[in-house]
Each structure stands twice: as structure tokens, then as C-alpha cells.
Amino acid sequence: MVLALFKRLLGRRPKMPRDQITRIPRAVRKATEPQVAAIQAALDEIAALPGLADIALNKRAPKGFYAAAARLVAAYDAYVEAVAKHMNLGTAARPGTPEGFRCCYEQPVGVSGVEALLIYRTIRPWRDFAEVAKRLAELGEAQFKEIQQRHTGKDPEKIAMTDAAVEEGRLAFARRGDLCPLLDPQTHRCRAWEARPNACRMHFVVSDPSGSDPREPGFDKVVARNIRLPVRQQVALMQIEKRMMLGVAPFLNAGLLQMLQFCEGQTIPEVGETPPRFAPDGQPAPKANRNNPAAKKFQKERAREQRRAGHKKK
């Protein structure tokens, strides 16, 4: 037992390319202060929205939430691109692109509650959402089993994120060779590119991207640069997530599935927003064709004309 404890504390833990720490040079941090300020402004905007804690109760986001979340994403993108330019990462492969799609085998990636809400809002209207959701469920369950098998605690349902079983289970799951369900397998492009997780936005592979497939022998030799949110902004995002009280799983597959279960297959609209309609099969309901002769408004008009004609005959 003591030896196992020492191994856990001092032994070499398995790491994946997205786990690599990239230290941003001081000069680059100084040069990107405007971008960091924009990120903080977007976070402050979200934090100031009334009713953040009511999302779990009302199944509605505060008015303006998604626009503010989109501004946060845009500000983070600007920061990543600015840092990448200063660090000469322009030719590095990135997840969700044909050049870096093998990074999408390294999944599921981590997500925050804000990210999960934005991604779910993006993918719920997809025509093939039912198939995507089924795949999310399969992969989420498979990943949890990989972690559970390596957990040595008394309660298999309570596993801390810092537990070695989580890192080992993530790596074992990645080596299954399952692509992220949000990637188009034909074009090798992310279908949710504008709303993709921060863990994908931050990731640049500077070594041969073919080694990014976890099944490749050189996977542990992949060299990556990960431009994470600055620490202060990471803390601010965590505080927002706590206030939302959604308890979203920290991984993409399980987190999106939780969103689906939470809103019972519907969407999570903003307060005052008319939610989209879905047909019984779960697909978006077709928009009414107002020019269709069988439309209700034309039926009403014909009924009125028939009544008028009947009155004239009398």
C-alpha cells in the first residue's frame, strides 16, 4: 500500500499532448495584454448577468448569455492567434482541420459549463443529432469504464479529477482510436468549429502531426504548444461555472450528454427567447410554408369566402 502511494505521488504519470505545459514568455504576455483584457471583459459580462444560478432551475440561460459567450470565444481566439504569431506557430497542425485531424483521436477533451452550453446550442439543431448523441453516450460510457477499472478507492462512483486513474483511463480510452463525434469523417473538419472546446482552440502540434494518433508508437513523443487561458481568467471561468450550479461533467462526451438529459432533448434558450421546435423524432420541425395552398391561413380564408358566398345566395 505504501509503495503504491509513493508510485502515485512520485511516479511518472501518463501524459497526452494536450497535457503538455507551455510557458508563455514574459515579452509575449506583455504584448498580448489587450487580448487578455478582452477575455476578462467578456468573462465580467457573463458574471454580471442576472439569473446565472437559475439556469439549473428554469432550464433557461440569462438574456444575452450566448452572445457574451460568443464574445468570450472570439476574445480567446484573438489571444491564441496573437500568442501563436509571437511564438511562430503559424504552420503547426491544429485539431479539427485536415492537417491536424489525428489530434481528434485524443479525446474526449475537457470542457467547462459555459463551453458545454455553447456547444450543445450549436449541435442540437443538426439533422443527424440523434446519431451524434448516441455516439456521445457510447464513448462517454466507455471512457468512464476505463477510469473505473483503474480506480482503487472504495466508491467507484466517486473519483477525483486528480486521481491517477483519470489520467491512465484517459490514455487507455484515447488508444481505442475513436474519433471525436463532432469531426466530419469525410472532410476531417470539425463540424462545430465556431463553438469547439477551448482544449482544441489552444492546441498546436509542432512535431509530425501523423504521430498525434494515440495508436501510433510515437504518440508519447509528440511535441505540442498549448496556449491556455491565462490563470486569472481560468479562475474567473471556474467561478462562473460554480455559480451556474449545473454540475456539468468536465469531459466533452459526458458533458454534452448531460445537457441533453438536463433539458429533456430540447434546447436551453435564453430568458424571453422562443425555443426552436422539434418533431417527435427529435429533428428540427420543418418551418411552415406560408405559400402552401393547404396552409391554415388559406383554409381560413376559403372558409370565410364560402360563408360570404352562402350569405349572398340567401
C-alpha positions as CSV (number, residue, x, y, z in Angstrom):
1,M,0.0,0.0,0.0
2,V,2.8,2.4,0.9
3,L,4.7,1.5,-2.3
4,A,1.5,2.2,-4.3
5,L,1.2,5.6,-2.7
6,F,4.8,6.5,-3.5
7,K,4.3,5.4,-7.1
8,R,1.2,7.6,-7.4
9,L,2.9,10.6,-5.9
10,L,6.3,10.4,-7.4
11,G,6.0,8.0,-10.4
12,R,5.8,9.2,-14.0
13,R,2.2,9.7,-14.9
14,P,1.0,9.1,-18.4
15,K,0.6,12.4,-20.4
16,M,-1.1,13.3,-23.6
17,P,-0.1,16.1,-26.0
18,R,-2.8,18.4,-24.7
19,D,-1.5,17.9,-21.1
20,Q,1.9,19.5,-22.0
21,I,2.6,22.8,-20.3
22,T,3.6,25.7,-22.5
23,R,5.1,28.7,-20.7
24,I,4.3,32.0,-22.4
25,P,7.4,34.2,-22.5
26,R,7.1,37.4,-20.5
27,A,7.5,39.6,-23.6
28,V,4.6,37.7,-25.3
29,R,2.4,38.2,-22.2
30,K,3.2,41.9,-22.3
31,A,2.4,42.1,-26.0
32,T,-1.0,40.3,-25.6
33,E,-2.3,42.3,-22.7
34,P,-5.1,43.9,-24.9
35,Q,-6.3,40.4,-25.9
36,V,-6.3,39.2,-22.3
37,A,-8.2,42.4,-21.3
38,A,-10.9,41.5,-23.9
39,I,-11.2,38.0,-22.4
40,Q,-11.6,39.4,-18.9
41,A,-14.2,41.9,-20.2
42,A,-16.3,39.0,-21.7
43,L,-16.0,37.0,-18.5
44,D,-17.1,40.0,-16.5
45,E,-20.1,40.4,-18.8
46,I,-21.1,36.8,-18.3
47,A,-20.6,37.1,-14.5
48,A,-22.8,40.2,-14.3
49,L,-25.8,38.5,-16.0
50,P,-28.7,38.2,-13.6
51,G,-30.0,34.7,-13.0
52,L,-26.9,32.6,-13.7
53,A,-27.8,30.4,-10.7
54,D,-31.3,29.9,-12.1
55,I,-30.2,28.0,-15.2
56,A,-30.4,24.7,-13.4
57,L,-33.9,25.6,-12.1
58,N,-35.5,27.2,-15.1
59,K,-33.6,25.5,-17.9
60,R,-33.1,28.9,-19.4
61,A,-29.9,31.0,-19.7
62,P,-30.0,34.6,-18.8
63,K,-30.8,37.0,-21.6
64,G,-27.6,37.8,-23.5
65,F,-25.7,34.8,-22.3
66,Y,-24.9,33.2,-25.6
67,A,-23.9,36.5,-27.2
68,A,-21.5,37.1,-24.3
69,A,-20.2,33.5,-24.5
70,A,-19.5,34.1,-28.2
71,R,-17.6,37.2,-27.4
72,L,-15.6,35.2,-24.9
73,V,-14.7,32.7,-27.6
74,A,-13.8,35.4,-30.1
75,A,-11.6,37.1,-27.5
76,Y,-9.8,33.9,-26.6
77,D,-9.3,33.1,-30.3
78,A,-7.7,36.5,-30.8
79,Y,-5.4,35.8,-27.8
80,V,-4.4,32.4,-29.1
81,E,-3.7,33.8,-32.6
82,A,-1.6,36.7,-31.1
83,V,0.5,34.3,-28.9
84,A,0.9,31.9,-31.8
85,K,2.2,34.7,-34.0
86,H,4.7,35.8,-31.5
87,M,5.8,32.2,-31.0
88,N,6.0,31.4,-34.7
89,L,3.4,28.6,-34.6
90,G,1.8,29.5,-37.9
91,T,2.4,26.2,-39.7
92,A,1.6,24.0,-36.7
93,A,-1.2,21.4,-37.2
94,R,-4.4,22.0,-35.2
95,P,-7.4,19.8,-34.2
96,G,-10.4,19.9,-36.4
97,T,-8.5,20.5,-39.7
98,P,-7.4,18.1,-42.4
99,E,-3.8,18.7,-41.4
100,G,-4.3,18.0,-37.7
101,F,-7.4,15.8,-37.6
102,R,-5.4,13.0,-35.9
103,C,-5.4,15.2,-32.8
104,C,-9.2,14.4,-32.7
105,Y,-8.4,10.9,-31.6
106,E,-7.1,12.3,-28.4
107,Q,-10.5,12.6,-26.8
108,P,-12.7,13.4,-25.0
109,V,-11.3,16.8,-24.2
110,G,-12.1,18.8,-21.2
111,V,-14.9,21.4,-21.2
112,S,-16.3,24.0,-18.8
113,G,-20.0,24.6,-18.2
114,V,-20.0,27.7,-20.4
115,E,-18.4,25.7,-23.3
116,A,-20.8,22.8,-22.9
117,L,-23.9,25.2,-23.1
118,L,-22.5,26.9,-26.3
119,I,-21.5,23.6,-28.0
120,Y,-24.9,22.0,-27.2
121,R,-26.8,25.0,-28.6
122,T,-24.7,24.7,-31.8
123,I,-25.1,20.9,-32.4
124,R,-28.7,20.3,-31.2
125,P,-30.3,21.5,-34.4
126,W,-28.2,19.1,-36.6
127,R,-30.2,16.8,-38.7
128,D,-28.1,13.8,-37.5
129,F,-28.1,14.9,-33.9
130,A,-29.7,11.6,-32.8
131,E,-26.8,9.7,-34.2
132,V,-24.2,12.1,-32.7
133,A,-25.9,11.9,-29.3
134,K,-25.9,8.1,-29.4
135,R,-22.2,8.1,-30.2
136,L,-21.5,10.6,-27.4
137,A,-23.3,8.2,-25.0
138,E,-21.3,5.2,-26.2
139,L,-18.0,7.0,-25.9
140,G,-18.8,8.6,-22.5
141,E,-19.7,5.2,-21.0
142,A,-16.6,3.6,-22.5
143,Q,-14.3,6.3,-21.0
144,F,-15.9,6.1,-17.6
145,K,-15.3,2.3,-17.6
146,E,-11.7,2.7,-18.4
147,I,-11.3,5.1,-15.5
148,Q,-13.3,2.9,-13.1
149,Q,-11.2,-0.1,-13.9
150,R,-8.1,1.7,-12.7
151,H,-9.7,3.3,-9.6
152,T,-8.5,1.8,-6.3
153,G,-10.8,3.7,-4.0
154,K,-13.8,2.3,-2.1
155,D,-16.5,4.1,-4.1
156,P,-16.2,3.5,-7.9
157,E,-18.6,6.4,-8.5
158,K,-16.5,9.0,-6.6
159,I,-13.2,9.6,-8.5
160,A,-11.3,12.8,-8.0
161,M,-10.0,14.5,-11.2
162,T,-6.5,14.4,-9.7
163,D,-6.7,10.6,-9.3
164,A,-4.1,8.7,-11.3
165,A,-7.0,6.5,-12.6
166,V,-8.3,9.5,-14.5
167,E,-5.1,10.1,-16.4
168,E,-4.5,6.4,-17.0
169,G,-8.1,5.9,-18.1
170,R,-8.0,8.9,-20.5
171,L,-4.9,7.5,-22.2
172,A,-6.3,4.0,-22.4
173,F,-9.6,5.4,-23.9
174,A,-7.7,7.5,-26.4
175,R,-5.8,4.4,-27.6
176,R,-9.1,2.8,-28.6
177,G,-8.9,5.0,-31.8
178,D,-12.3,6.7,-31.7
179,L,-12.6,10.0,-33.4
180,C,-14.4,12.9,-31.8
181,P,-18.1,12.7,-32.7
182,L,-18.0,16.4,-33.8
183,L,-15.5,15.7,-36.5
184,D,-16.7,15.1,-40.1
185,P,-15.0,11.8,-41.0
186,Q,-15.1,12.6,-44.7
187,T,-13.7,16.1,-44.7
188,H,-11.7,15.8,-41.5
189,R,-13.0,19.1,-40.4
190,C,-14.7,20.0,-37.1
191,R,-18.4,20.5,-37.6
192,A,-18.7,22.7,-34.5
193,W,-15.6,24.8,-35.4
194,E,-17.0,28.1,-34.2
195,A,-18.1,26.6,-30.8
196,R,-15.3,24.0,-30.4
197,P,-13.8,23.4,-26.9
198,N,-11.0,25.6,-25.7
199,A,-8.9,22.5,-25.4
200,C,-9.0,22.3,-29.2
201,R,-8.5,26.1,-29.8
202,M,-5.3,26.1,-27.7
203,H,-3.6,23.1,-29.3
204,F,-0.8,23.3,-31.8
205,V,1.3,20.3,-32.8
206,V,4.8,21.4,-33.8
207,S,6.2,17.8,-34.4
208,D,5.0,15.5,-37.2
209,P,1.2,15.5,-36.8
210,S,0.8,11.9,-38.0
211,G,2.1,10.9,-34.6
212,S,-0.9,12.5,-32.9
213,D,-2.9,9.4,-33.3
214,P,-2.7,7.7,-29.9
215,R,-2.4,4.3,-31.5
216,E,0.9,5.4,-33.1
217,P,4.2,4.2,-31.4
218,G,5.5,7.8,-31.4
219,F,2.4,9.3,-29.6
220,D,4.3,9.9,-26.4
221,K,7.0,11.8,-28.4
222,V,4.5,14.3,-29.9
223,V,5.6,17.9,-29.2
224,A,2.8,20.4,-28.8
225,R,2.3,24.0,-27.7
226,N,-0.9,24.6,-25.7
227,I,-2.0,28.2,-25.3
228,R,-4.3,28.0,-22.4
229,L,-6.4,30.8,-20.9
230,P,-4.2,32.9,-18.5
231,V,-4.5,31.7,-14.9
232,R,-6.6,34.7,-13.7
233,Q,-9.1,34.1,-16.5
234,Q,-9.2,30.3,-15.8
235,V,-10.2,31.1,-12.2
236,A,-12.9,33.5,-13.3
237,L,-14.3,30.9,-15.7
238,M,-14.4,28.3,-12.8
239,Q,-16.2,30.8,-10.6
240,I,-18.8,31.4,-13.2
241,E,-19.3,27.6,-13.6
242,K,-19.8,27.2,-9.8
243,R,-22.4,29.9,-9.9
244,M,-24.3,28.2,-12.7
245,M,-24.6,25.1,-10.4
246,L,-25.1,22.8,-13.4
247,G,-22.6,20.2,-12.3
248,V,-21.5,19.5,-15.9
249,A,-19.1,16.7,-16.3
250,P,-15.6,18.0,-17.2
251,F,-15.3,16.0,-20.4
252,L,-16.9,16.7,-23.8
253,N,-18.8,13.5,-24.4
254,A,-20.3,13.2,-20.9
255,G,-20.9,16.9,-20.6
256,L,-22.9,17.2,-23.8
257,L,-24.9,14.1,-22.9
258,Q,-25.8,15.7,-19.6
259,M,-27.0,18.8,-21.4
260,L,-29.3,16.6,-23.5
261,Q,-30.7,14.9,-20.4
262,F,-31.0,18.1,-18.4
263,C,-33.3,19.8,-21.0
264,E,-35.1,16.5,-21.9
265,G,-34.0,16.6,-25.5
266,Q,-34.9,20.2,-26.1
267,T,-32.6,23.3,-26.1
268,I,-31.6,25.7,-23.3
269,P,-32.9,29.0,-24.7
270,E,-32.3,32.4,-23.1
271,V,-35.0,34.1,-21.0
272,G,-37.5,35.7,-23.3
273,E,-36.3,33.7,-26.3
274,T,-38.7,31.4,-28.3
275,P,-37.1,27.9,-28.3
276,P,-36.9,26.0,-31.6
277,R,-39.5,23.3,-32.2
278,F,-38.5,19.7,-32.7
279,A,-40.5,17.0,-34.3
280,P,-41.4,13.7,-32.4
281,D,-38.3,12.0,-34.0
282,G,-36.0,14.7,-32.4
283,Q,-35.3,16.5,-35.6
284,P,-36.0,20.2,-36.0
285,A,-39.6,20.7,-37.0
286,P,-39.9,22.0,-40.6
287,K,-40.8,25.6,-41.0
288,A,-44.4,26.3,-42.1
289,N,-44.7,27.2,-45.8
290,R,-47.0,30.2,-45.7
291,N,-47.5,29.9,-49.5
292,N,-48.7,26.3,-49.3
293,P,-52.4,26.2,-50.5
294,A,-53.0,23.7,-47.7
295,A,-51.7,26.1,-45.0
296,K,-54.1,27.0,-42.2
297,K,-54.3,30.7,-43.2
298,F,-55.5,29.8,-46.7
299,Q,-58.0,27.3,-45.2
300,K,-59.4,30.1,-43.0
301,E,-59.6,32.5,-46.0
302,R,-61.5,29.9,-48.1
303,A,-63.9,29.2,-45.2
304,R,-64.6,32.9,-44.9
305,E,-65.2,33.2,-48.7
306,Q,-67.6,30.2,-48.5
307,R,-69.6,31.8,-45.7
308,R,-69.8,35.1,-47.6
309,A,-71.0,33.2,-50.7
310,G,-73.6,31.5,-48.7
311,H,-74.9,34.7,-47.2
312,K,-75.2,36.3,-50.8
313,K,-77.2,33.3,-52.0
314,K,-79.7,33.8,-49.2
